[in-house]
Amino acid sequence: MGLLVPPRAPSDELLDGNLAPEEAEESLADIEWIHRALGGRRIVRRHLVPLLLAVPSARPVLLDLGAGSGHVGRSLAGELARRGRELVTIDLDRQLLHARLSAKGRSLAADALRLPLPDRSVDVVSSTLFLHHFDDASVAALLRESSRVARFAVTALDLTRHRVPLAVNALLARFAYRSPVTRSDGRASVLQAWTIPELRAIAARALPGALVRPAGPFVQGLLWKRP
């Protein structure tokens, strides 16, 4: 790795563990604020809205992996509603506490590596800031499992590992984050994020035809469409 790209350092993030409900909710609120304030919401809409509008269904179904509080799905549903389309979102998170913060009746507490859904049962499987939680073999398994349940496409957005977002996170941890969990997890997320070449190599083995490209400043996007 070059001087600007540190070695990958996998770790267990605190939000993935057993936190008190108020601690988890405070950190999830930080994540939603980051997404809104730093342009993540715009990147997600630019990456996903055209894809969802291209789904040949009057009511496309989106499965959001690692959905946390479900804010990504809510934002996308609002954007499609403004364009005259209804989006059905299913928010999946392994943590029951996180799933409970999503819309009632549209959330699942389940393992993303073993989706409790039939083959081709949703239109699009998506994730945001999720792939960095897994090692390479698990990312490959997640992509294969996502393609199993997706009728139309699989997509993912995540950080790229670099010292610039590491420095930005340090500033946010000092001046903006409310939660000590976010202060710890933000740094951990950057240090275990995949670079674009690394994710391309994993996707090439697990999901032939998938494209991995820059999607924003230090953000990468993966897209696979069913042939």
C-alpha positions as CSV (number, residue, x, y, z in Angstrom):
1,M,0.0,0.0,0.0
2,G,1.1,3.6,-0.6
3,L,1.6,6.2,2.1
4,L,-1.9,7.5,1.7
5,V,-3.6,4.0,1.9
6,P,-2.9,2.3,5.3
7,P,-2.9,-1.5,5.6
8,R,-6.4,-2.9,6.2
9,A,-7.0,-3.4,9.9
10,P,-10.2,-5.6,10.6
11,S,-11.8,-5.1,14.0
12,D,-15.1,-5.6,15.7
13,E,-17.2,-2.3,15.8
14,L,-19.0,-1.5,19.0
15,L,-22.3,-0.9,17.3
16,D,-22.3,-4.6,16.2
17,G,-22.1,-5.7,19.8
18,N,-24.5,-5.7,22.7
19,L,-25.0,-2.1,23.5
20,A,-27.6,-0.5,25.8
21,P,-30.6,0.7,23.6
22,E,-29.8,4.4,24.3
23,E,-26.1,4.0,23.3
24,A,-27.1,2.3,20.0
25,E,-29.7,4.8,19.2
26,E,-27.3,7.7,19.8
27,S,-24.7,6.2,17.5
28,L,-27.3,5.4,14.8
29,A,-28.5,9.1,15.0
30,D,-24.8,10.1,14.4
31,I,-24.6,7.9,11.4
32,E,-27.8,9.4,10.0
33,W,-26.5,12.9,10.5
34,I,-23.2,12.0,8.8
35,H,-25.2,10.6,5.8
36,R,-27.3,13.7,5.5
37,A,-24.6,16.4,6.3
38,L,-21.6,15.0,4.4
39,G,-23.4,14.2,1.1
40,G,-24.0,10.5,1.6
41,R,-27.7,10.9,0.9
42,R,-27.0,12.6,-2.4
43,I,-24.6,9.9,-3.4
44,V,-27.1,7.1,-2.5
45,R,-29.9,8.9,-4.5
46,R,-27.6,9.4,-7.5
47,H,-26.5,5.8,-7.4
48,L,-29.9,4.1,-6.7
49,V,-32.8,6.2,-7.8
50,P,-32.2,5.7,-11.6
51,L,-31.7,1.9,-10.9
52,L,-35.0,1.7,-9.0
53,L,-36.8,3.6,-11.6
54,A,-35.6,1.1,-14.2
55,V,-37.1,-1.8,-12.3
56,P,-40.0,-3.2,-14.5
57,S,-42.5,-3.1,-11.6
58,A,-45.0,-0.6,-10.5
59,R,-43.9,-1.2,-6.8
60,P,-40.2,-2.1,-6.8
61,V,-39.0,-4.0,-3.7
62,L,-35.7,-3.0,-2.1
63,L,-33.9,-5.1,0.4
64,D,-31.5,-2.9,2.4
65,L,-28.8,-5.0,4.2
66,G,-27.3,-3.7,7.4
67,A,-30.0,-1.1,7.4
68,G,-29.6,0.1,11.0
69,S,-32.4,2.6,11.7
70,G,-33.7,2.3,8.1
71,H,-32.9,5.9,7.2
72,V,-31.6,5.0,3.7
73,G,-34.8,3.2,2.7
74,R,-36.9,6.0,4.1
75,S,-35.0,8.6,2.1
76,L,-35.2,6.5,-1.1
77,A,-38.9,5.9,-0.7
78,G,-39.5,9.6,-0.3
79,E,-37.5,10.4,-3.4
80,L,-39.4,7.8,-5.5
81,A,-42.7,9.1,-4.1
82,R,-41.9,12.5,-5.4
83,R,-41.4,10.9,-8.9
84,G,-44.8,9.1,-8.7
85,R,-43.5,5.6,-7.8
86,E,-44.0,3.6,-4.7
87,L,-41.0,1.9,-3.2
88,V,-41.4,-1.1,-0.9
89,T,-38.4,-1.3,1.5
90,I,-37.3,-4.3,3.6
91,D,-34.7,-3.2,6.2
92,L,-32.5,-6.1,7.3
93,D,-30.1,-5.9,10.3
94,R,-28.7,-8.7,12.4
95,Q,-29.3,-6.6,15.6
96,L,-32.9,-6.8,16.7
97,L,-32.6,-3.4,18.4
98,H,-31.7,-1.8,15.1
99,A,-34.4,-3.6,13.2
100,R,-37.0,-2.3,15.7
101,L,-36.1,1.3,14.7
102,S,-37.2,0.6,11.1
103,A,-40.8,0.8,9.8
104,K,-43.0,-1.8,11.4
105,G,-43.8,-4.7,9.3
106,R,-40.9,-3.9,6.9
107,S,-37.9,-5.0,8.9
108,L,-36.0,-8.3,9.4
109,A,-33.6,-9.3,12.2
110,A,-31.5,-11.8,10.3
111,D,-28.0,-12.7,9.0
112,A,-27.2,-11.1,5.7
113,L,-25.1,-14.2,4.8
114,R,-28.2,-16.4,5.1
115,L,-31.1,-14.4,3.9
116,P,-34.5,-15.8,5.0
117,L,-36.0,-15.1,1.6
118,P,-36.8,-17.2,-1.5
119,D,-34.8,-17.0,-4.8
120,R,-35.5,-13.8,-6.8
121,S,-38.0,-12.5,-4.2
122,V,-37.0,-8.9,-4.2
123,D,-36.1,-6.5,-7.1
124,V,-32.9,-4.9,-5.7
125,V,-30.6,-5.9,-2.9
126,S,-28.6,-2.9,-1.6
127,S,-26.2,-2.0,1.2
128,T,-24.6,1.2,2.5
129,L,-21.5,1.3,4.6
130,F,-21.8,-2.4,5.2
131,L,-19.2,-4.4,3.2
132,H,-16.3,-3.2,5.3
133,H,-17.6,-5.2,8.2
134,F,-16.7,-8.5,6.5
135,D,-13.5,-10.3,5.5
136,D,-13.0,-11.1,1.8
137,A,-14.6,-14.6,1.9
138,S,-17.7,-13.2,3.7
139,V,-18.0,-10.3,1.2
140,A,-18.0,-12.9,-1.6
141,A,-20.6,-15.0,0.2
142,L,-22.8,-11.9,0.8
143,L,-22.6,-10.9,-2.8
144,R,-23.6,-14.4,-4.0
145,E,-26.4,-14.6,-1.5
146,S,-27.6,-11.2,-2.6
147,S,-27.7,-12.2,-6.2
148,R,-29.7,-15.3,-5.2
149,V,-32.7,-13.2,-3.9
150,A,-32.4,-10.3,-6.4
151,R,-34.6,-10.3,-9.5
152,F,-33.0,-7.2,-11.0
153,A,-29.8,-6.0,-9.4
154,V,-27.4,-6.0,-6.5
155,T,-25.7,-2.8,-5.4
156,A,-23.5,-1.5,-2.6
157,L,-21.9,1.7,-1.5
158,D,-19.1,1.9,0.9
159,L,-16.0,3.9,2.1
160,T,-12.6,3.5,0.5
161,R,-9.7,3.1,2.8
162,H,-7.5,6.2,2.7
163,R,-5.8,8.6,5.2
164,V,-8.0,11.6,4.1
165,P,-11.3,10.1,5.4
166,L,-9.4,9.0,8.4
167,A,-8.4,12.6,9.1
168,V,-11.9,13.8,8.4
169,N,-13.3,11.3,10.9
170,A,-10.8,12.5,13.5
171,L,-12.2,16.0,13.2
172,L,-15.8,14.8,13.4
173,A,-15.0,12.7,16.4
174,R,-13.6,15.8,18.2
175,F,-16.2,18.4,17.2
176,A,-19.4,16.7,15.8
177,Y,-20.1,13.2,17.0
178,R,-22.3,12.9,20.1
179,S,-21.7,9.2,20.7
180,P,-18.4,7.7,22.0
181,V,-19.4,4.6,20.1
182,T,-19.3,6.6,16.8
183,R,-15.9,8.0,17.7
184,S,-14.5,4.6,18.0
185,D,-16.4,2.9,15.1
186,G,-15.8,5.7,12.6
187,R,-12.0,5.2,12.8
188,A,-12.5,1.4,12.7
189,S,-14.7,1.7,9.6
190,V,-12.2,3.6,7.6
191,L,-9.3,1.3,8.6
192,Q,-11.2,-1.9,7.6
193,A,-12.7,-0.5,4.4
194,W,-11.8,-2.1,1.1
195,T,-10.0,-0.2,-1.7
196,I,-11.6,-0.2,-5.1
197,P,-9.1,-2.7,-6.6
198,E,-9.6,-5.0,-3.6
199,L,-13.4,-5.0,-3.9
200,R,-13.1,-5.4,-7.7
201,A,-11.1,-8.6,-7.2
202,I,-13.6,-10.0,-4.7
203,A,-16.6,-9.1,-6.9
204,A,-14.9,-10.7,-10.0
205,R,-14.7,-14.0,-8.2
206,A,-18.1,-13.9,-6.5
207,L,-20.4,-11.9,-8.9
208,P,-19.1,-12.0,-12.5
209,G,-20.1,-8.9,-14.4
210,A,-20.3,-6.7,-11.3
211,L,-18.8,-3.2,-11.7
212,V,-16.9,-1.4,-9.0
213,R,-16.3,2.3,-9.5
214,P,-15.8,5.6,-7.6
215,A,-19.2,6.9,-6.5
216,G,-18.1,10.0,-4.7
217,P,-15.1,11.4,-2.7
218,F,-13.6,8.3,-1.1
219,V,-16.8,6.3,-1.7
220,Q,-17.1,3.3,-4.0
221,G,-20.1,1.8,-5.7
222,L,-20.7,-1.8,-6.7
223,L,-23.4,-2.6,-9.3
224,W,-24.5,-6.0,-10.7
225,K,-27.5,-6.4,-13.0
226,R,-29.0,-9.8,-13.7
227,P,-28.3,-10.7,-17.3
